[in-house]
Amino acid sequence: MAPSVSAAVAALRSLEAALGWPALAEQPVSTASPAEPDPMQSDTVAPVFLKGNQRSGTFWLRPERGLGEGLLISGHRSADGDGSRDAEGTWGPLPLDFFS
């Protein structure tokens, strides 16, 4: 959760750089309405939620209010080789500049 698109993407890029992860690509999400403009179309100062998925290699953003600010990192693993995904744990919220 971040106060703007640029802050969210900057936090993602610093996390990727610090951990040696490949950069995720933007996945456009069509959730914008006239009341809520698409957060990727401009960097208005409005809170956003960024979700990254290393398995798909993409991230997406959506407008989000009231969640606070910070990084949440969730680990996942395959369970017993059956292809299902179980959560390993969630860490955070960490400051947006934690990996800078």
C-alpha positions in Angstrom: 0.0 0.0 0.0 1.4 3.4 -1.0 0.4 7.0 -1.3 0.9 7.0 -5.1 1.8 4.9 -8.1 5.3 6.2 -8.2 5.9 5.4 -4.5 4.5 1.9 -5.0 6.6 1.1 -8.1 9.7 2.6 -6.4 9.2 0.4 -3.4 8.8 -2.7 -5.7 11.9 -1.8 -7.7 14.0 -1.3 -4.5 12.8 -4.7 -3.2 13.7 -6.4 -6.5 17.1 -4.8 -6.6 18.0 -5.6 -2.9 17.0 -9.3 -3.3 18.3 -9.8 -6.9 14.8 -10.6 -8.2 14.0 -10.0 -11.9 11.8 -6.9 -12.5 8.1 -7.6 -12.7 6.2 -6.2 -15.7 3.0 -4.2 -15.4 -0.2 -6.2 -15.9 -3.0 -3.7 -16.9 -6.1 -4.2 -14.8 -9.4 -2.8 -16.0 -11.0 -1.7 -12.7 -11.1 2.0 -13.3 -14.4 3.9 -13.2 -15.2 7.5 -13.8 -15.1 8.0 -10.1 -11.8 6.2 -9.7 -9.4 6.8 -12.6 -7.0 4.0 -13.6 -4.0 4.5 -11.3 -1.5 3.6 -14.0 -2.7 6.3 -16.4 -1.5 9.1 -14.1 0.4 9.6 -10.9 -2.2 11.5 -9.0 -1.5 11.5 -5.3 -4.0 8.8 -4.3 -3.4 5.6 -2.3 -2.8 2.5 -4.3 -2.4 -1.2 -3.6 0.3 -3.0 -5.7 0.3 -6.8 -5.9 3.3 -8.5 -7.4 3.4 -12.1 -8.5 6.8 -13.7 -9.2 5.3 -16.8 -10.7 3.5 -14.8 -13.4 6.3 -12.2 -13.6 3.8 -9.3 -13.3 2.3 -6.7 -11.0 -0.9 -4.7 -11.0 -2.2 -1.7 -9.1 -5.6 -0.7 -7.9 -6.9 2.4 -6.0 -7.2 1.6 -2.4 -8.1 3.7 0.6 -7.9 3.0 4.3 -5.3 0.2 4.3 -2.4 2.2 5.7 1.0 2.3 4.1 3.8 -0.2 3.8 5.1 -3.4 2.3 3.6 -6.8 3.0 5.6 -9.8 1.8 4.0 -13.2 1.6 5.8 -16.5 0.9 4.2 -19.4 -0.9 5.3 -22.9 -1.7 3.9 -25.8 -3.6 2.2 -28.3 -1.3 3.4 -31.9 -1.7 4.1 -31.4 -5.4 0.4 -31.3 -6.2 0.5 -27.8 -7.8 -1.5 -26.1 -5.0 -0.1 -23.1 -3.3 0.0 -22.7 0.4 1.0 -19.5 2.2 4.2 -19.8 4.2 3.9 -16.6 6.1 3.4 -12.9 5.7 5.9 -10.2 6.9 5.1 -6.6 7.4 4.0 -4.0 7.1 7.5 -2.8 6.5 8.3 0.9 5.6 8.1 1.6 1.9 11.8 2.5 1.9 12.9 -0.6 3.8 15.0 -2.0 0.9 16.4 1.3 -0.2 
